[in-house]
């Protein structure tokens, strides 16, 4: 994992926190990870986008590929339709 820093105080002492609520769980499945700053003066809590390569976003990557494939099929079908109707 790349060096993660607190966006508020710049400390690298971050610890993972559990996702709260539906929105955070959804973001977590897309590669975000909940963190909390261990600097007691700061006490920042939020989500940082980790990366696509992490284990938590493995399914998100598959979902992205499937969506991209369907979109490509849809667009090529539209293009063929456009070509055949143009005549
Ligand atoms: Zn902080």
PDB file of the backbone (N, CA, C, O) and the ligand in Angstrom, with CONECT records:
HET     ZN  A 101       1
ATOM      1  N   UNK A   1       0.842  -1.197   0.000  1.00  0.00           N
ATOM      2  CA  UNK A   1       0.000   0.000   0.000  1.00  0.00           C
ATOM      3  C   UNK A   1       0.883   1.254   0.000  1.00  0.00           C
ATOM      4  O   UNK A   1       1.866   1.320   0.737  1.00  0.00           O
ATOM      5  N   UNK A   2       0.548   2.203  -0.789  1.00  0.00           N
ATOM      6  CA  UNK A   2       1.300   3.462  -0.841  1.00  0.00           C
ATOM      7  C   UNK A   2       1.175   4.206   0.487  1.00  0.00           C
ATOM      8  O   UNK A   2       0.236   3.975   1.248  1.00  0.00           O
ATOM      9  N   UNK A   3       2.122   5.097   0.757  1.00  0.00           N
ATOM     10  CA  UNK A   3       2.062   5.794   2.037  1.00  0.00           C
ATOM     11  C   UNK A   3       0.826   6.678   2.128  1.00  0.00           C
ATOM     12  O   UNK A   3       0.663   7.649   1.389  1.00  0.00           O
ATOM     13  N   UNK A   4      -0.020   6.307   3.047  1.00  0.00           N
ATOM     14  CA  UNK A   4      -1.256   7.037   3.250  1.00  0.00           C
ATOM     15  C   UNK A   4      -1.046   8.077   4.339  1.00  0.00           C
ATOM     16  O   UNK A   4      -0.507   7.780   5.405  1.00  0.00           O
ATOM     17  N   UNK A   5      -1.468   9.272   4.063  1.00  0.00           N
ATOM     18  CA  UNK A   5      -1.336  10.329   5.058  1.00  0.00           C
ATOM     19  C   UNK A   5      -2.698  10.942   5.365  1.00  0.00           C
ATOM     20  O   UNK A   5      -3.601  10.958   4.529  1.00  0.00           O
ATOM     21  N   UNK A   6      -2.811  11.432   6.558  1.00  0.00           N
ATOM     22  CA  UNK A   6      -4.034  12.110   6.981  1.00  0.00           C
ATOM     23  C   UNK A   6      -4.172  13.419   6.192  1.00  0.00           C
ATOM     24  O   UNK A   6      -3.250  14.234   6.199  1.00  0.00           O
ATOM     25  N   UNK A   7      -5.309  13.635   5.511  1.00  0.00           N
ATOM     26  CA  UNK A   7      -5.476  14.866   4.722  1.00  0.00           C
ATOM     27  C   UNK A   7      -5.590  16.124   5.589  1.00  0.00           C
ATOM     28  O   UNK A   7      -5.501  17.243   5.084  1.00  0.00           O
ATOM     29  N   UNK A   8      -5.784  15.933   6.876  1.00  0.00           N
ATOM     30  CA  UNK A   8      -5.965  17.088   7.768  1.00  0.00           C
ATOM     31  C   UNK A   8      -4.657  17.531   8.435  1.00  0.00           C
ATOM     32  O   UNK A   8      -4.355  18.723   8.481  1.00  0.00           O
ATOM     33  N   UNK A   9      -3.880  16.565   8.953  1.00  0.00           N
ATOM     34  CA  UNK A   9      -2.660  16.949   9.674  1.00  0.00           C
ATOM     35  C   UNK A   9      -1.382  16.398   9.042  1.00  0.00           C
ATOM     36  O   UNK A   9      -0.283  16.779   9.443  1.00  0.00           O
ATOM     37  N   UNK A  10      -1.514  15.502   8.054  1.00  0.00           N
ATOM     38  CA  UNK A  10      -0.333  14.966   7.374  1.00  0.00           C
ATOM     39  C   UNK A  10       0.331  13.816   8.088  1.00  0.00           C
ATOM     40  O   UNK A  10       1.382  13.346   7.652  1.00  0.00           O
ATOM     41  N   UNK A  11      -0.251  13.352   9.169  1.00  0.00           N
ATOM     42  CA  UNK A  11       0.307  12.234   9.919  1.00  0.00           C
ATOM     43  C   UNK A  11       0.148  10.928   9.145  1.00  0.00           C
ATOM     44  O   UNK A  11      -0.833  10.735   8.427  1.00  0.00           O
ATOM     45  N   UNK A  12       1.124  10.035   9.300  1.00  0.00           N
ATOM     46  CA  UNK A  12       1.020   8.728   8.645  1.00  0.00           C
ATOM     47  C   UNK A  12       0.432   7.684   9.589  1.00  0.00           C
ATOM     48  O   UNK A  12       0.274   6.519   9.226  1.00  0.00           O
ATOM     49  N   UNK A  13       0.113   8.117  10.796  1.00  0.00           N
ATOM     50  CA  UNK A  13      -0.442   7.177  11.781  1.00  0.00           C
ATOM     51  C   UNK A  13      -1.953   7.051  11.600  1.00  0.00           C
ATOM     52  O   UNK A  13      -2.752   7.593  12.363  1.00  0.00           O
ATOM     53  N   UNK A  14      -2.297   6.317  10.562  1.00  0.00           N
ATOM     54  CA  UNK A  14      -3.707   6.083  10.300  1.00  0.00           C
ATOM     55  C   UNK A  14      -4.051   4.641  10.640  1.00  0.00           C
ATOM     56  O   UNK A  14      -3.234   3.738  10.459  1.00  0.00           O
ATOM     57  N   UNK A  15      -5.244   4.436  11.125  1.00  0.00           N
ATOM     58  CA  UNK A  15      -5.672   3.051  11.299  1.00  0.00           C
ATOM     59  C   UNK A  15      -7.004   2.851  10.579  1.00  0.00           C
ATOM     60  O   UNK A  15      -7.807   3.772  10.425  1.00  0.00           O
ATOM     61  N   UNK A  16      -7.196   1.626  10.153  1.00  0.00           N
ATOM     62  CA  UNK A  16      -8.403   1.312   9.401  1.00  0.00           C
ATOM     63  C   UNK A  16      -9.620   1.381  10.311  1.00  0.00           C
ATOM     64  O   UNK A  16      -9.567   0.997  11.479  1.00  0.00           O
ATOM     65  N   UNK A  17     -10.693   1.868   9.762  1.00  0.00           N
ATOM     66  CA  UNK A  17     -11.932   1.848  10.531  1.00  0.00           C
ATOM     67  C   UNK A  17     -13.006   1.169   9.691  1.00  0.00           C
ATOM     68  O   UNK A  17     -12.931   1.115   8.463  1.00  0.00           O
ATOM     69  N   UNK A  18     -13.998   0.658  10.389  1.00  0.00           N
ATOM     70  CA  UNK A  18     -15.058  -0.069   9.692  1.00  0.00           C
ATOM     71  C   UNK A  18     -15.990   0.888   8.970  1.00  0.00           C
ATOM     72  O   UNK A  18     -16.210   2.020   9.403  1.00  0.00           O
ATOM     73  N   UNK A  19     -16.527   0.411   7.869  1.00  0.00           N
ATOM     74  CA  UNK A  19     -17.456   1.206   7.075  1.00  0.00           C
ATOM     75  C   UNK A  19     -18.769   1.351   7.831  1.00  0.00           C
ATOM     76  O   UNK A  19     -19.315   0.384   8.363  1.00  0.00           O
ATOM     77  N   UNK A  20     -19.254   2.578   7.863  1.00  0.00           N
ATOM     78  CA  UNK A  20     -20.531   2.845   8.525  1.00  0.00           C
ATOM     79  C   UNK A  20     -21.553   3.242   7.482  1.00  0.00           C
ATOM     80  O   UNK A  20     -21.311   4.142   6.678  1.00  0.00           O
ATOM     81  N   UNK A  21     -22.684   2.580   7.493  1.00  0.00           N
ATOM     82  CA  UNK A  21     -23.767   2.961   6.593  1.00  0.00           C
ATOM     83  C   UNK A  21     -23.607   2.415   5.183  1.00  0.00           C
ATOM     84  O   UNK A  21     -22.571   1.859   4.818  1.00  0.00           O
ATOM     85  N   UNK A  22     -24.656   2.591   4.414  1.00  0.00           N
ATOM     86  CA  UNK A  22     -24.719   2.017   3.068  1.00  0.00           C
ATOM     87  C   UNK A  22     -23.730   2.701   2.124  1.00  0.00           C
ATOM     88  O   UNK A  22     -23.060   2.036   1.334  1.00  0.00           O
ATOM     89  N   UNK A  23     -23.641   4.022   2.207  1.00  0.00           N
ATOM     90  CA  UNK A  23     -22.780   4.780   1.293  1.00  0.00           C
ATOM     91  C   UNK A  23     -21.324   4.362   1.462  1.00  0.00           C
ATOM     92  O   UNK A  23     -20.618   4.153   0.475  1.00  0.00           O
ATOM     93  N   UNK A  24     -20.873   4.239   2.712  1.00  0.00           N
ATOM     94  CA  UNK A  24     -19.479   3.866   2.956  1.00  0.00           C
ATOM     95  C   UNK A  24     -19.207   2.426   2.539  1.00  0.00           C
ATOM     96  O   UNK A  24     -18.110   2.116   2.074  1.00  0.00           O
ATOM     97  N   UNK A  25     -20.181   1.552   2.697  1.00  0.00           N
ATOM     98  CA  UNK A  25     -20.004   0.159   2.267  1.00  0.00           C
ATOM     99  C   UNK A  25     -19.912   0.074   0.756  1.00  0.00           C
ATOM    100  O   UNK A  25     -19.160  -0.734   0.212  1.00  0.00           O
ATOM    101  N   UNK A  26     -20.693   0.923   0.078  1.00  0.00           N
ATOM    102  CA  UNK A  26     -20.665   0.978  -1.380  1.00  0.00           C
ATOM    103  C   UNK A  26     -19.315   1.504  -1.852  1.00  0.00           C
ATOM    104  O   UNK A  26     -18.715   0.961  -2.779  1.00  0.00           O
ATOM    105  N   UNK A  27     -18.841   2.574  -1.200  1.00  0.00           N
ATOM    106  CA  UNK A  27     -17.540   3.148  -1.556  1.00  0.00           C
ATOM    107  C   UNK A  27     -16.425   2.156  -1.285  1.00  0.00           C
ATOM    108  O   UNK A  27     -15.447   2.090  -2.030  1.00  0.00           O
ATOM    109  N   UNK A  28     -16.574   1.374  -0.203  1.00  0.00           N
ATOM    110  CA  UNK A  28     -15.569   0.387   0.154  1.00  0.00           C
ATOM    111  C   UNK A  28     -15.455  -0.688  -0.925  1.00  0.00           C
ATOM    112  O   UNK A  28     -14.359  -1.171  -1.213  1.00  0.00           O
ATOM    113  N   UNK A  29     -16.586  -1.060  -1.518  1.00  0.00           N
ATOM    114  CA  UNK A  29     -16.567  -2.076  -2.569  1.00  0.00           C
ATOM    115  C   UNK A  29     -15.947  -1.536  -3.852  1.00  0.00           C
ATOM    116  O   UNK A  29     -15.553  -2.311  -4.724  1.00  0.00           O
ATOM    117  N   UNK A  30     -15.858  -0.223  -3.974  1.00  0.00           N
ATOM    118  CA  UNK A  30     -15.259   0.396  -5.155  1.00  0.00           C
ATOM    119  C   UNK A  30     -13.794   0.760  -4.943  1.00  0.00           C
ATOM    120  O   UNK A  30     -13.180   1.365  -5.822  1.00  0.00           O
ATOM    121  N   UNK A  31     -13.227   0.406  -3.800  1.00  0.00           N
ATOM    122  CA  UNK A  31     -11.801   0.626  -3.588  1.00  0.00           C
ATOM    123  C   UNK A  31     -11.461   1.627  -2.492  1.00  0.00           C
ATOM    124  O   UNK A  31     -10.283   1.840  -2.204  1.00  0.00           O
ATOM    125  N   UNK A  32     -12.459   2.243  -1.879  1.00  0.00           N
ATOM    126  CA  UNK A  32     -12.186   3.157  -0.780  1.00  0.00           C
ATOM    127  C   UNK A  32     -12.011   2.358   0.514  1.00  0.00           C
ATOM    128  O   UNK A  32     -12.553   1.264   0.666  1.00  0.00           O
ATOM    129  N   UNK A  33     -11.260   2.921   1.415  1.00  0.00           N
ATOM    130  CA  UNK A  33     -11.059   2.282   2.695  1.00  0.00           C
ATOM    131  C   UNK A  33     -11.221   3.331   3.790  1.00  0.00           C
ATOM    132  O   UNK A  33     -10.669   4.428   3.704  1.00  0.00           O
ATOM    133  N   UNK A  34     -11.980   2.980   4.811  1.00  0.00           N
ATOM    134  CA  UNK A  34     -12.204   3.911   5.909  1.00  0.00           C
ATOM    135  C   UNK A  34     -10.976   3.997   6.813  1.00  0.00           C
ATOM    136  O   UNK A  34     -10.380   2.974   7.150  1.00  0.00           O
ATOM    137  N   UNK A  35     -10.599   5.210   7.204  1.00  0.00           N
ATOM    138  CA  UNK A  35      -9.436   5.401   8.072  1.00  0.00           C
ATOM    139  C   UNK A  35      -9.766   6.388   9.178  1.00  0.00           C
ATOM    140  O   UNK A  35     -10.682   7.204   9.080  1.00  0.00           O
ATOM    141  N   UNK A  36      -8.980   6.272  10.225  1.00  0.00           N
ATOM    142  CA  UNK A  36      -9.090   7.229  11.317  1.00  0.00           C
ATOM    143  C   UNK A  36      -7.683   7.639  11.734  1.00  0.00           C
ATOM    144  O   UNK A  36      -6.796   6.797  11.874  1.00  0.00           O
ATOM    145  N   UNK A  37      -7.491   8.927  11.928  1.00  0.00           N
ATOM    146  CA  UNK A  37      -6.185   9.449  12.315  1.00  0.00           C
ATOM    147  C   UNK A  37      -5.928   9.129  13.787  1.00  0.00           C
ATOM    148  O   UNK A  37      -6.799   9.316  14.636  1.00  0.00           O
ATOM    149  N   UNK A  38      -4.718   8.644  14.075  1.00  0.00           N
ATOM    150  CA  UNK A  38      -4.384   8.293  15.457  1.00  0.00           C
ATOM    151  C   UNK A  38      -3.806   9.479  16.223  1.00  0.00           C
ATOM    152  O   UNK A  38      -3.569   9.399  17.428  1.00  0.00           O
ATOM    153  N   UNK A  39      -3.583  10.571  15.513  1.00  0.00           N
ATOM    154  CA  UNK A  39      -3.166  11.805  16.176  1.00  0.00           C
ATOM    155  C   UNK A  39      -4.370  12.352  16.955  1.00  0.00           C
ATOM    156  O   UNK A  39      -5.374  12.748  16.363  1.00  0.00           O
ATOM    157  N   UNK A  40      -4.255  12.368  18.290  1.00  0.00           N
ATOM    158  CA  UNK A  40      -5.409  12.721  19.115  1.00  0.00           C
ATOM    159  C   UNK A  40      -5.791  14.191  18.999  1.00  0.00           C
ATOM    160  O   UNK A  40      -6.928  14.569  19.280  1.00  0.00           O
ATOM    161  N   UNK A  41      -4.833  15.017  18.582  1.00  0.00           N
ATOM    162  CA  UNK A  41      -5.133  16.433  18.375  1.00  0.00           C
ATOM    163  C   UNK A  41      -5.993  16.641  17.123  1.00  0.00           C
ATOM    164  O   UNK A  41      -6.701  17.639  16.991  1.00  0.00           O
ATOM    165  N   UNK A  42      -5.909  15.685  16.226  1.00  0.00           N
ATOM    166  CA  UNK A  42      -6.571  15.817  14.924  1.00  0.00           C
ATOM    167  C   UNK A  42      -7.869  15.009  14.884  1.00  0.00           C
ATOM    168  O   UNK A  42      -8.950  15.558  14.667  1.00  0.00           O
ATOM    169  N   UNK A  43      -7.745  13.698  15.098  1.00  0.00           N
ATOM    170  CA  UNK A  43      -8.889  12.785  15.167  1.00  0.00           C
ATOM    171  C   UNK A  43      -9.734  12.797  13.896  1.00  0.00           C
ATOM    172  O   UNK A  43     -10.956  12.658  13.950  1.00  0.00           O
ATOM    173  N   UNK A  44      -9.063  12.965  12.741  1.00  0.00           N
ATOM    174  CA  UNK A  44      -9.767  12.938  11.467  1.00  0.00           C
ATOM    175  C   UNK A  44     -10.300  11.538  11.191  1.00  0.00           C
ATOM    176  O   UNK A  44      -9.661  10.542  11.531  1.00  0.00           O
ATOM    177  N   UNK A  45     -11.448  11.471  10.584  1.00  0.00           N
ATOM    178  CA  UNK A  45     -12.009  10.194  10.166  1.00  0.00           C
ATOM    179  C   UNK A  45     -12.623  10.361   8.794  1.00  0.00           C
ATOM    180  O   UNK A  45     -13.379  11.302   8.554  1.00  0.00           O
ATOM    181  N   UNK A  46     -12.294   9.438   7.884  1.00  0.00           N
ATOM    182  CA  UNK A  46     -12.870   9.536   6.550  1.00  0.00           C
ATOM    183  C   UNK A  46     -12.424   8.384   5.683  1.00  0.00           C
ATOM    184  O   UNK A  46     -11.885   7.388   6.165  1.00  0.00           O
ATOM    185  N   UNK A  47     -12.657   8.536   4.400  1.00  0.00           N
ATOM    186  CA  UNK A  47     -12.327   7.455   3.482  1.00  0.00           C
ATOM    187  C   UNK A  47     -11.277   7.907   2.476  1.00  0.00           C
ATOM    188  O   UNK A  47     -11.308   9.031   1.974  1.00  0.00           O
ATOM    189  N   UNK A  48     -10.349   7.001   2.196  1.00  0.00           N
ATOM    190  CA  UNK A  48      -9.297   7.254   1.218  1.00  0.00           C
ATOM    191  C   UNK A  48      -9.395   6.167   0.161  1.00  0.00           C
ATOM    192  O   UNK A  48      -9.563   4.986   0.468  1.00  0.00           O
ATOM    193  N   UNK A  49      -9.287   6.597  -1.093  1.00  0.00           N
ATOM    194  CA  UNK A  49      -9.314   5.605  -2.173  1.00  0.00           C
ATOM    195  C   UNK A  49      -7.975   4.898  -2.203  1.00  0.00           C
ATOM    196  O   UNK A  49      -6.939   5.524  -2.430  1.00  0.00           O
ATOM    197  N   UNK A  50      -7.992   3.600  -1.975  1.00  0.00           N
ATOM    198  CA  UNK A  50      -6.739   2.860  -1.835  1.00  0.00           C
ATOM    199  C   UNK A  50      -6.148   2.553  -3.211  1.00  0.00           C
ATOM    200  O   UNK A  50      -5.164   3.179  -3.605  1.00  0.00           O
ATOM    201  N   UNK A  51      -6.704   1.640  -3.920  1.00  0.00           N
ATOM    202  CA  UNK A  51      -6.299   1.358  -5.306  1.00  0.00           C
ATOM    203  C   UNK A  51      -7.085   0.164  -5.829  1.00  0.00           C
ATOM    204  O   UNK A  51      -7.705  -0.571  -5.061  1.00  0.00           O
ATOM    205  N   UNK A  52      -7.051  -0.015  -7.118  1.00  0.00           N
ATOM    206  CA  UNK A  52      -7.811  -1.111  -7.720  1.00  0.00           C
ATOM    207  C   UNK A  52      -7.191  -2.466  -7.449  1.00  0.00           C
ATOM    208  O   UNK A  52      -7.892  -3.477  -7.481  1.00  0.00           O
ATOM    209  N   UNK A  53      -5.913  -2.515  -7.188  1.00  0.00           N
ATOM    210  CA  UNK A  53      -5.231  -3.782  -7.001  1.00  0.00           C
ATOM    211  C   UNK A  53      -5.489  -4.463  -5.670  1.00  0.00           C
ATOM    212  O   UNK A  53      -5.136  -5.630  -5.499  1.00  0.00           O
ATOM    213  N   UNK A  54      -6.092  -3.768  -4.732  1.00  0.00           N
ATOM    214  CA  UNK A  54      -6.280  -4.335  -3.400  1.00  0.00           C
ATOM    215  C   UNK A  54      -7.344  -5.427  -3.395  1.00  0.00           C
ATOM    216  O   UNK A  54      -8.192  -5.489  -4.285  1.00  0.00           O
ATOM    217  N   UNK A  55      -7.286  -6.279  -2.391  1.00  0.00           N
ATOM    218  CA  UNK A  55      -8.175  -7.444  -2.318  1.00  0.00           C
ATOM    219  C   UNK A  55      -9.629  -7.033  -2.156  1.00  0.00           C
ATOM    220  O   UNK A  55     -10.522  -7.717  -2.656  1.00  0.00           O
ATOM    221  N   UNK A  56      -9.882  -5.921  -1.463  1.00  0.00           N
ATOM    222  CA  UNK A  56     -11.262  -5.508  -1.206  1.00  0.00           C
ATOM    223  C   UNK A  56     -11.973  -5.082  -2.480  1.00  0.00           C
ATOM    224  O   UNK A  56     -13.200  -5.144  -2.557  1.00  0.00           O
ATOM    225  N   UNK A  57     -11.201  -4.643  -3.493  1.00  0.00           N
ATOM    226  CA  UNK A  57     -11.831  -4.144  -4.712  1.00  0.00           C
ATOM    227  C   UNK A  57     -11.754  -5.151  -5.859  1.00  0.00           C
ATOM    228  O   UNK A  57     -11.946  -4.791  -7.020  1.00  0.00           O
ATOM    229  N   UNK A  58     -11.473  -6.415  -5.527  1.00  0.00           N
ATOM    230  CA  UNK A  58     -11.342  -7.439  -6.557  1.00  0.00           C
ATOM    231  C   UNK A  58     -12.652  -7.595  -7.335  1.00  0.00           C
ATOM    232  O   UNK A  58     -12.649  -7.704  -8.561  1.00  0.00           O
ATOM    233  N   UNK A  59     -13.764  -7.604  -6.607  1.00  0.00           N
ATOM    234  CA  UNK A  59     -15.061  -7.778  -7.251  1.00  0.00           C
ATOM    235  C   UNK A  59     -15.474  -6.528  -8.004  1.00  0.00           C
ATOM    236  O   UNK A  59     -16.147  -6.607  -9.032  1.00  0.00           O
ATOM    237  N   UNK A  60     -15.070  -5.377  -7.493  1.00  0.00           N
ATOM    238  CA  UNK A  60     -15.378  -4.110  -8.170  1.00  0.00           C
ATOM    239  C   UNK A  60     -14.708  -4.066  -9.527  1.00  0.00           C
ATOM    240  O   UNK A  60     -15.264  -3.527 -10.484  1.00  0.00           O
ATOM    241  N   UNK A  61     -13.512  -4.632  -9.611  1.00  0.00           N
ATOM    242  CA  UNK A  61     -12.779  -4.650 -10.880  1.00  0.00           C
ATOM    243  C   UNK A  61     -13.492  -5.533 -11.895  1.00  0.00           C
ATOM    244  O   UNK A  61     -13.590  -5.182 -13.070  1.00  0.00           O
ATOM    245  N   UNK A  62     -13.993  -6.685 -11.436  1.00  0.00           N
ATOM    246  CA  UNK A  62     -14.754  -7.570 -12.324  1.00  0.00           C
ATOM    247  C   UNK A  62     -16.022  -6.874 -12.789  1.00  0.00           C
ATOM    248  O   UNK A  62     -16.372  -6.926 -13.968  1.00  0.00           O
ATOM    249  N   UNK A  63     -16.705  -6.227 -11.863  1.00  0.00           N
ATOM    250  CA  UNK A  63     -17.952  -5.518 -12.194  1.00  0.00           C
ATOM    251  C   UNK A  63     -17.679  -4.420 -13.222  1.00  0.00           C
ATOM    252  O   UNK A  63     -18.464  -4.215 -14.147  1.00  0.00           O
ATOM    253  N   UNK A  64     -16.569  -3.725 -13.050  1.00  0.00           N
ATOM    254  CA  UNK A  64     -16.201  -2.660 -13.982  1.00  0.00           C
ATOM    255  C   UNK A  64     -15.952  -3.219 -15.370  1.00  0.00           C
ATOM    256  O   UNK A  64     -16.382  -2.629 -16.361  1.00  0.00           O
ATOM    257  N   UNK A  65     -15.260  -4.356 -15.456  1.00  0.00           N
ATOM    258  CA  UNK A  65     -14.970  -4.987 -16.746  1.00  0.00           C
ATOM    259  C   UNK A  65     -16.245  -5.442 -17.432  1.00  0.00           C
ATOM    260  O   UNK A  65     -16.390  -5.283 -18.644  1.00  0.00           O
ATOM    261  N   UNK A  66     -17.176  -6.010 -16.661  1.00  0.00           N
ATOM    262  CA  UNK A  66     -18.443  -6.489 -17.220  1.00  0.00           C
ATOM    263  C   UNK A  66     -19.248  -5.314 -17.765  1.00  0.00           C
ATOM    264  O   UNK A  66     -19.782  -5.378 -18.873  1.00  0.00           O
ATOM    265  N   UNK A  67     -19.332  -4.239 -16.978  1.00  0.00           N
ATOM    266  CA  UNK A  67     -20.074  -3.039 -17.401  1.00  0.00           C
ATOM    267  C   UNK A  67     -19.455  -2.440 -18.665  1.00  0.00           C
ATOM    268  O   UNK A  67     -20.168  -2.039 -19.584  1.00  0.00           O
ATOM    269  N   UNK A  68     -18.122  -2.385 -18.702  1.00  0.00           N
ATOM    270  CA  UNK A  68     -17.426  -1.846 -19.872  1.00  0.00           C
ATOM    271  C   UNK A  68     -17.689  -2.699 -21.108  1.00  0.00           C
ATOM    272  O   UNK A  68     -17.848  -2.176 -22.212  1.00  0.00           O
ATOM    273  N   UNK A  69     -17.732  -4.018 -20.913  1.00  0.00           N
ATOM    274  CA  UNK A  69     -17.989  -4.949 -22.020  1.00  0.00           C
ATOM    275  C   UNK A  69     -19.400  -4.772 -22.563  1.00  0.00           C
ATOM    276  O   UNK A  69     -19.600  -4.729 -23.777  1.00  0.00           O
ATOM    277  N   UNK A  70     -20.386  -4.669 -21.662  1.00  0.00           N
ATOM    278  CA  UNK A  70     -21.782  -4.485 -22.069  1.00  0.00           C
ATOM    279  C   UNK A  70     -21.943  -3.155 -22.803  1.00  0.00           C
ATOM    280  O   UNK A  70     -22.646  -3.074 -23.811  1.00  0.00           O
ATOM    281  N   UNK A  71     -21.291  -2.124 -22.293  1.00  0.00           N
ATOM    282  CA  UNK A  71     -21.337  -0.801 -22.918  1.00  0.00           C
ATOM    283  C   UNK A  71     -20.747  -0.834 -24.318  1.00  0.00           C
ATOM    284  O   UNK A  71     -21.271  -0.204 -25.237  1.00  0.00           O
ATOM    285  N   UNK A  72     -19.664  -1.566 -24.475  1.00  0.00           N
ATOM    286  CA  UNK A  72     -19.001  -1.706 -25.773  1.00  0.00           C
ATOM    287  C   UNK A  72     -19.913  -2.435 -26.764  1.00  0.00           C
ATOM    288  O   UNK A  72     -20.025  -2.038 -27.924  1.00  0.00           O
ATOM    289  N   UNK A  73     -20.562  -3.505 -26.295  1.00  0.00           N
ATOM    290  CA  UNK A  73     -21.514  -4.252 -27.121  1.00  0.00           C
ATOM    291  C   UNK A  73     -22.661  -3.357 -27.554  1.00  0.00           C
ATOM    292  O   UNK A  73     -23.061  -3.351 -28.718  1.00  0.00           O
ATOM    293  N   UNK A  74     -23.187  -2.596 -26.588  1.00  0.00           N
ATOM    294  CA  UNK A  74     -24.304  -1.707 -26.850  1.00  0.00           C
ATOM    295  C   UNK A  74     -23.933  -0.656 -27.891  1.00  0.00           C
ATOM    296  O   UNK A  74     -24.695  -0.390 -28.820  1.00  0.00           O
ATOM    297  N   UNK A  75     -22.762  -0.068 -27.725  1.00  0.00           N
ATOM    298  CA  UNK A  75     -22.307   0.983 -28.633  1.00  0.00           C
ATOM    299  C   UNK A  75     -22.045   0.443 -30.037  1.00  0.00           C
ATOM    300  O   UNK A  75     -22.369   1.102 -31.025  1.00  0.00           O
ATOM    301  N   UNK A  76     -21.457  -0.759 -30.132  1.00  0.00           N
ATOM    302  CA  UNK A  76     -21.179  -1.332 -31.449  1.00  0.00           C
ATOM    303  C   UNK A  76     -22.481  -1.721 -32.145  1.00  0.00           C
ATOM    304  O   UNK A  76     -22.592  -1.612 -33.367  1.00  0.00           O
ATOM    305  N   UNK A  77     -23.465  -2.174 -31.365  1.00  0.00           N
ATOM    306  CA  UNK A  77     -24.772  -2.498 -31.927  1.00  0.00           C
ATOM    307  C   UNK A  77     -25.442  -1.246 -32.481  1.00  0.00           C
ATOM    308  O   UNK A  77     -26.050  -1.270 -33.551  1.00  0.00           O
ATOM    309  N   UNK A  78     -25.320  -0.156 -31.737  1.00  0.00           N
ATOM    310  CA  UNK A  78     -25.869   1.122 -32.181  1.00  0.00           C
ATOM    311  C   UNK A  78     -25.166   1.600 -33.456  1.00  0.00           C
ATOM    312  O   UNK A  78     -25.791   2.176 -34.347  1.00  0.00           O
ATOM    313  N   UNK A  79     -23.877   1.355 -33.523  1.00  0.00           N
ATOM    314  CA  UNK A  79     -23.080   1.781 -34.667  1.00  0.00           C
ATOM    315  C   UNK A  79     -23.475   1.005 -35.921  1.00  0.00           C
ATOM    316  O   UNK A  79     -23.586   1.581 -37.003  1.00  0.00           O
ATOM    317  N   UNK A  80     -23.690  -0.314 -35.770  1.00  0.00           N
ATOM    318  CA  UNK A  80     -24.119  -1.155 -36.885  1.00  0.00           C
ATOM    319  C   UNK A  80     -25.495  -0.709 -37.367  1.00  0.00           C
ATOM    320  O   UNK A  80     -25.747  -0.637 -38.570  1.00  0.00           O
ATOM    321  N   UNK A  81     -26.378  -0.411 -36.425  1.00  0.00           N
ATOM    322  CA  UNK A  81     -27.702   0.072 -36.752  1.00  0.00           C
ATOM    323  C   UNK A  81     -27.639   1.390 -37.524  1.00  0.00           C
ATOM    324  O   UNK A  81     -28.379   1.606 -38.483  1.00  0.00           O
ATOM    325  N   UNK A  82     -26.746   2.250 -37.085  1.00  0.00           N
ATOM    326  CA  UNK A  82     -26.547   3.548 -37.722  1.00  0.00           C
ATOM    327  C   UNK A  82     -26.064   3.388 -39.156  1.00  0.00           C
ATOM    328  O   UNK A  82     -26.490   4.120 -40.049  1.00  0.00           O
ATOM    329  N   UNK A  83     -25.159   2.408 -39.374  1.00  0.00           N
ATOM    330  CA  UNK A  83     -24.609   2.152 -40.708  1.00  0.00           C
ATOM    331  C   UNK A  83     -25.664   1.585 -41.643  1.00  0.00           C
ATOM    332  O   UNK A  83     -25.756   1.977 -42.806  1.00  0.00           O
ATOM    333  N   UNK A  84     -26.465   0.649 -41.114  1.00  0.00           N
ATOM    334  CA  UNK A  84     -27.457  -0.012 -41.976  1.00  0.00           C
ATOM    335  C   UNK A  84     -28.635   0.907 -42.272  1.00  0.00           C
ATOM    336  O   UNK A  84     -29.242   0.800 -43.338  1.00  0.00           O
ATOM    337  N   UNK A  85     -28.971   1.809 -41.351  1.00  0.00           N
ATOM    338  CA  UNK A  85     -30.084   2.729 -41.578  1.00  0.00           C
ATOM    339  C   UNK A  85     -29.701   3.905 -42.444  1.00  0.00           C
ATOM    340  O   UNK A  85     -30.557   4.584 -43.012  1.00  0.00           O
ATOM    341  N   UNK A  86     -28.398   4.140 -42.540  1.00  0.00           N
ATOM    342  CA  UNK A  86     -27.919   5.292 -43.296  1.00  0.00           C
ATOM    343  C   UNK A  86     -28.107   5.129 -44.791  1.00  0.00           C
ATOM    344  O   UNK A  86     -28.126   6.110 -45.534  1.00  0.00           O
ATOM    345  N   UNK A  87     -28.243   3.899 -45.225  1.00  0.00           N
ATOM    346  CA  UNK A  87     -28.367   3.666 -46.655  1.00  0.00           C
ATOM    347  C   UNK A  87     -29.744   3.957 -47.225  1.00  0.00           C
ATOM    348  O   UNK A  87     -29.962   3.794 -48.425  1.00  0.00           O
TER     349      UNK A  87
HETATM  350 ZN    ZN A 101      -4.727  13.756  11.294  1.00  0.00          ZN
END
